[in-house]
Amino acid sequence: MIEFEPSCVKTTPDPEQIMTLYISAKQTLDSFLRKGVKEYTKSRNFDFGTENRGNVSRLSPFISHRLILEYDVIKNALALYPFEKIEKFIEEIFWGVYWRGWLEQRPSVWESFKNYPEPLKSDPAYARAVNGGTGIDCFDHWVEELKTDNYLHNHARMWFASIWVFTLKLPWQWGARFFLEHLLDGSSASNTLSWRWVAGIQTKGKTYLARPSNIHKYSAMRFLPEGLAEYAPPIEDDAFHLISPLPSEHTIKKTSDTLIVCDTDLCFRDRGSLFESYEKILVLSLENESREVKLASNVSNFKKNALLDFSQKFDNASILKSTNFLSGIGNTKKFDVVYPFIGENVDFLTDIETAGDIQLSYLVREEDLFAWQFAKKGFFNFKKNIKQIVSRL
């Protein structure tokens, strides 16, 4: 038997609290498939405000933590509707898969973003932006919405990023960090690459300009901002990022008696028997002390609740804080890891692998590996292969 230090916390399940976020994810999906998906193509671009989100799925916080799997969302949707009727919804779900695959093959993009100097809190323009004091009514409203609701409509995110970069003339990296701090669905891939796209870096020379008329129309006439930039010249970025093959340590088979699970893939629907075969599952809670981007309390609590829900599903699972990792693993040196994607968790595990002289083997989903092969170029190329990816589900 492997012995673990007290820093591995095993909580006693409360029957009324077990699996609450998983249940919420399923209910949200079921409700949207019954009521919203058929009108999604027509209404998805409208941001009606926090009290009226029926035109979008609101699944992103669950999908980004894989409390529900993207591929299961698609399968459930196609069980009810033909592909052609819900093609736009399927494409939007696959954007997240595409972004992840693109970044997996260009990890230096994440490193470049992460190593950019942190925001200068003394910078008056930055302070006005993050405190909602710019005087641009829609932007200041979204700052408050982001901090309170920890969510923004996708169209609002694009407008926000465009105003941040081209009107306020702040570094896009600072804005991307601000989003990661406050979004429940903050993703190292989708967030970083979307901000690069708005700034004209992701697709060279192609920027996104927030126009008052567009904001007025698609915010259901709630806003008509003044003073926005009329031009969006691409941000200069001469960095070249080579395409890298997926790391050789990726596998789909068990190699250890101990498994590490992170907050970016908590789906057990298709892996229950595999998880139960491990002697021990360490549910890694990546604390702010171990993060490059410190999370707001609401976001941190959401992740902790998700980890707790997962840990209560399996008798062999215990939560282990990142700050206690080395003391918590005892003499164990070999681990399997549910692959958490390029981002903060991989950064932590890579550092700890060296510091603790341990060996990690990453378990990657076959669906991901198949889909990511089409993510070497732009989304148009990926889109051409969506039906082929779906056929493998």
N, C-alpha and C positions, 0 to 999 in steps of 0.2 A: 504493500500500500504506500502511496505517496502521501507524505505529511505536509500540511500547509499551515502557515502561521495564522494567528487570529485576524490578520488584516484582510483575509478572505471572509467576506460577510455572507452568511447564509441566513436569510430572513424567513420567518414563519409565515406562510401564506395566509392571507385573509380571504376567505372564499368569496366575499363580496367585491374584492378588489382585483382578483386574479384576471389577467388577460384583458383588462379594460381597454387599452389602446388597440389591441388586436380586434376586439369587438367593434370599437368605434370605426376602425378602418373598414371592416366588412360592411357595417351599416351605411357608412358614407358611400362606398362603392355601389351597394345595392340600391340605395336611394337615387343616386345619380343615373344609374342605368335604367331605372324605371321612369324617371321624371325629366332628366336633363339632356341625356346624350343625343337624342333625336334632333334637338334644336341647337346643338353645340356649334355646328358649322356657322349658323346664321348669327348667333348671339355671343360667341366666345370672346370677341374683341371688345365688348362693352364692359366698362367698369362702373357698375351701378352703385358701388359703395358697400360698406361692411354689412349692412342690413339686408342686402339682396345679392347673394352669391350663387343663386340657383343656376346661373348660366355657365358656371365652371364647376369642376368636379370637387375641388378642395381636397384632393387626394395627395397632393405633393408632400406634406409633412410625413405621411405614412409611407409613401413610396421611397422618399429619400433615406428613410431608416429601414426600408424593406420590411416594415410591419405587414405590408402586403406587397407581393412581387409584381413588378411591371408586367411580366409575361402572364401572370394570373389575371391581371386586370384585362388584358387583351383577350385572353381565352374566354373569360366570363362575358365580355362584351360581344364577342363573335358568336357565342352560344345563343344570343338573343337577336342579333341583327346581322345582315349580310355586310361584308367588308365595304362595299361601295357606299352604303348608307352612313357608315361611321368612320370613313377613311381619315378624315381630318383629326378626329379624336385619337385614333390609333397612331397617326403621325406625331401628334403632340406627346403621347406617352413615350414614343421611341426617341424623341429628341434627347431625353435624359440618358438613354442607353447610348446614343450616338456620342454625346458630349463625353461620357465616361470613357468610351472606347478611344476617342480621339486623344484625350489627355493621357490615357494609359500608354499610348505609343509616343507621347511627347512629354515625359515627366519633367523635363527642364523648364517647360512653361510654368508649371506649378512652383518650381524652385525659384524662378525669376520673380514671380509675383510675391512669394513668401519673403524673399530677401529684399524687396523694395523697402526703403526707409518707412518706419511707422509714421502715422499722421502727427503733425505738429499741433498739439492741442492749443498752443498759444497763437496759432495762425487764425486771424480774425475771420477770414472767409470760411475756413473749415468749421470754426466754432458756430458761426451763424447757420451753416448748412446742417450740422448734426443736431442743433437745438431748435430747428424750425424757425429761424429768424431771418430768412432771406427776403421776405416781403413778396415772394412768389406764392400766391395762395395755394395752388395745387401742390407744389413741392413741400411747403411747410405742413400741409395737411397730411401728405404721405409720410413725412418724418414721424408725426405723431401716431399715425396708423401703424407704421412699422414697429414702433416701440411698444405700442399697446396691444395690437393684434398679432404681431410677429408674422405678418403675411402681407403681401401686396399682389394685386392682380398683375398678370404677366405684362399687360400693356402699360400699366402704371410703372412697372420696373424699367421698361424701356424708356419711357418719358423721363423718369427720375434720373436714370443714368445719363441720358443725353443732356439734360439740364445741368447736371453735376459737371460733366466734362466740358461742354461747349458754351454754356452761359456763365456758370460759376468758375469755370477754368481751374478746377481742382483735379489732382491726379486721379485717374480712374482706379488705381490700386487702392487709394483711400476709400473710395466709394464701395469697391468690392469688399473691403474689410468691414465697412459699416454694415453692409447687407449680411455678411457672415455672422456678425455679432448678434443680429436681431431676427433673422429669418428662421422659423422652425424648419423650413426645408432647405436651409443653406447647404449647398453642395460645392465641394472644391472644384468639380468639373463644370457643372452648369453655370454656377455663379461667375467663376473666373472667366470662362470663355464667352459668356454673354456680354460681360462688361468689355472684353476685348473686341467683340463684334461691334458694339455701339461705337467704340472709339476708333474703328477703322483699322484695327490691327489683325483681328481674326481672319477677316476677308479683306485682303490688302486694298486700301483705298475706298472701301465701302463703309460709310458711316450711317448712323441713324440720327436724324434731326427731329427733335420734338417741335411740332408746329402747333400754335394756339388753336387753329381751326380743328385739327385732328383731336387734340385734347378735349375741346369743347364738345365735339360730336360724340366721341366714344366714352366720355365721362358722363354721358346722359345730360349734357349741358350744365353740369355742376360747376365747372371751372372754365374760365376764359382768361388765361394768364397773359400778362403784358411783360415786355422787356426781354423776351427770350432771344437767344442767338438766332440769326437768320441764315448763318452758314455753319457747316460742320466739317472743317478741314481735318483730314485724318491725323491722328496723333502719330508722331514720328517714333518708330521703334525698329531699329536695325538688327535686333537680335534674330539669329537664325536657329531654329530648333529642329534638329535631326529626328527623323522617325526611328524609334527604337523598337526592336522586337520585344514581345512580352517576355518578362523574366523567366528563366529556366526553372526557378524554384516553384512555379505555379504547377499545381497538380489537381486531380479530381479524386484522388484516393487517399484514404487514411494512412498515416505513417507514424503516428504517435499515440500514446494513451491519454494525452492531455490536449484539450482543445481550447483555443482562445476565440471569443466572439466579441466583436466590436459593435458600436452603435449604428454602423452603416449597412449592416446586413443581418437583421434579426428574424428573417423568415425561417420557420421550421417546418412548414407545411410539407415540403418534399424531402426533408432531411431528418425527420423525427427519429427513425431507427438508427441512423448514423450517429446522431448526437447522443442517444442513449447508450451507444456502444463504447463511448469514452468513459474512462475511469473518473475523469474530472473535467468539467467545463469551467473555465475562468471567464467571466463576463467582465470585460475591461471597461471601467468607467474612466474616461479620459478627462481628468480634472483641468480646470483653467490654468493651474500652475504648470501643466505639461503642454499647454496649447500655445501656438504662435498668436492666434486670434482669440482673445478672451470673449466668452459667450455671455450674453445678457442672462439674467437669472431665469426668465421665463423659458428661454431656449435650453439652458442647462437643466432645468427641472423636467422639461419634456423628455430629454434624453435619459435622465435618471429614471423616470417613470417607465420608459420603454425598456430599459435594461432590467428593471425590477420585474416587469411583466414577463420578460423572457426567462429570467432566472427562476421564477416561480413555476414555470412549465416543466422544468427538469429537476429531479431530485439530486442529480450529480452536478448542478450548477451553483456557483457562488460568485458574487460580485467582488471584484478586486479593483481598488482604486489605483490609478497610475502612479500616484505618489508613494504607494506602498508595494509596487510591483516586485522589485527584486527581493524584498524581505518576504513577500507573500508566496513566492514560487518555491521556496525551500531549496532542495538540491536538484530539482528538475531542470534539465538542460535542453530537452527536445519537445517542441510543441507543433501541433497543427494549428493553423489560423484560418478562420473563415475570412477570405480575402476582403479587406475593407476599402479597396480602391485608393488611388493616389490621393494623398491629403494628410490631415493631421494624424490619424491613427497609424498610417504606414510610416510617417516620419518618426513618431514615438517608438514604434516597434523596431524600426531600423536602428535607431540610436541605442535602444535597450539591448538589442541583439549583440552589439559590440561591447557595451558596458558590462553586460552580465555573462558574456561568453556563452550564449545560448544559440540554439539552432531552430529556425522557424521554417515551416513548410506551409505555403499558402494554398488553401482549397478554393478553387475557382469554379464557378458554375459553367457547365458546358454551353448553356444558352448564351452566356456572356461572351465566351471565347468565339462562338460561331458568329455572333452579331458584330463583335469588335473588328473582325477582319475586313468589314465593309466601311470602317470609320477612319480610313487613312486619309481620305480627301474631304470634300465638302459634303453637306447633308444631301444635296441632290443625288450624288452617287449612292449614298446610304439608302435614300428613299427608294431607289430603283430596286433594291434588294429586300424591301420590307416583306413582300409577299413570300419570298423564299425563307426569310427568318420565321415568319408566322407559321409556315407549313411544317416547321420542325417542332413546334410547340405541342 
